[in-house]
């Protein structure tokens, strides 16, 4: 279970997040929605330890300060294009490898390659394992990024706008995959999304941010219009 308690993030004198509380149990896919500048991506970065937190705590199953328990999937996929798909997935394990095994992909142990192949099979791309990453479509590359996250053996997956650069069909595939990982693998999955219609189709629950605070928290079929009304959605970034 991911628990964010009283998360406050400041940029100089401005509070970008203001005492945000969010709990995400294992097996749930939570979508984070809101207008531009409301603090959505900042919330995910704070959860992952990529953004300094002025106040509040982040715990996973009661543990604080465990970066390997959380894996990030970014809008910019950040694959190494000249490397194979398999090598890119293996890179997800670098945080737990001895230094001697992380200096070059040729040094990845066989057990890791077998684990990475299983992760690729989980996202439906085992047959592309030995292709260069730049030969895949955008949607396929994002699924490789999800496989790389799985190779980290996380308890929580944080996805920051993972489908904003993808076409509609690829977006549906990636979000369906994240839903499956929550429901079938028992991961807590949190995704920042811009499209409420996608959240309604895939998420178990949504939270809506406005002005750095949680305004809505509940089922994805609730009325979300208030989050996007310009007169109410004061920018905080």
Buried (B, 14 or more C-beta within 10 A) or exposed (E): BBBBBEBBBBEEEEBBBBBBBBBBBBBBBBBBBBBEBBBBBBBBBBBBBBBEBEBBEBBBEEEEEBEEBBBBBBBEBEBEEEBBBBBBBBBBBBEEBEEEBBEEBEEBEEEBBEBBBBBBEBBEBBEBBEBBBEEBEBBBBBBBBBBBBBBBBBBBBBBBBBBEBBEEEBBBBBBEBBBBBBBEBEBBBBBBBBBBEBBBEBBBBBBBBBBBBBBBBEEBEBEBEBBBEEEEBEEBE
